[in-house]
Amino acid sequence: AVTSMPDLAFRNYKNITEVTIPKTIASMGISCFNGCSGLETVHYNTNLISAHKASSQATFGDTSKLNNFYFGDEVTAIPTYLMISTGPLENIYWNHVTTIGFSAFNGNPNMKELHLPEGIETIGGLALTGCTAITEITIPSTVSYYDSTPTKGCTNLRKVTWLTNKVTNTKVSSGAAFLSNRNITDVVFGPEVTRVPSNLFYYCPSPLNHIEWNNVTEIG
């Protein structure tokens, strides 16, 4: 069985359209599929926690056609710097994922919506940084923690649906979920939400034309 992949293993293989990463993979080098511009579908079955330390080392970088991403049944965490500058990712099959790693979806200029499913508990810092095409995002009721500024640089974000009442970690402005997002017009707080976390929209000079408060009784 394949247990490791070297650095730049399939870099710039432009004719690859589909790839399967087996669960036996225990180590993966940097930029293994960087520049695979024809890649459309990934089956990702390893629960490997990436040691990548920069966006330039992302496993799937500059894969502008990537649209289908299947996380296998044993995958509970999305590694750091998994993707940068990928395609629209219209079909993400999360299965048992509970944790999104630091900068996991870094710099995606094509993804327009991201509706995180129930079951996601932790969102890493800068997880969606620079995803400039995103207009709508849903934070599910199961999220209990997010690290610093996960949506920084999502300059076209318009609508936020916030369903969790479990977040308590936002004590400083650097932890603001929607820091400096200037174009948010609609915010929907789900029926289970009774408290808006502190610093949620810190330094967020957005219009906020429409807010559905539902059962909110406290603003942090």
C-alpha angles and dihedrals in degrees: 000000000000110000104168144023125208127231114287090005096163101009114163095001091150097181096062109109101168135024136182121206107201124222090243092072107114099169133025126189125226123286094000094165100022113148096014090144095176095053111123107159135038128187104197113190106160124096090208115150106222122234092200111136104190140035089246087067096054115143093226108033128162093005097144096173097051106127108146123057122175119192110202126237094261096050112105100157132046108219125240115270093007094151141015128176094000131155128276096289091209092164117049116165105201101178105167101354112140102163131052111200130227111293090350094155096030120174101351107169095182109049108102103180135021119190106180111211129235108274098052107121106167132038116194125227116280088003091153100022114156096008090145098175097056111114100166136034135178123205108199128225092252096065110110102163140028128177126226121322100333093180099042111148097018088135097173098047107136108163132041123188108193115191105162128098094177104080114110104149102089100105098137134042092247087068094059110134095211103028114173096352101151104185107054109132104164130047124177120190111201124237093260094055114102098156132047107216120242116267092008092141098020113167090358106143093187127144093243090192095169128034122174105202099177105168100354111139101164134046115201 
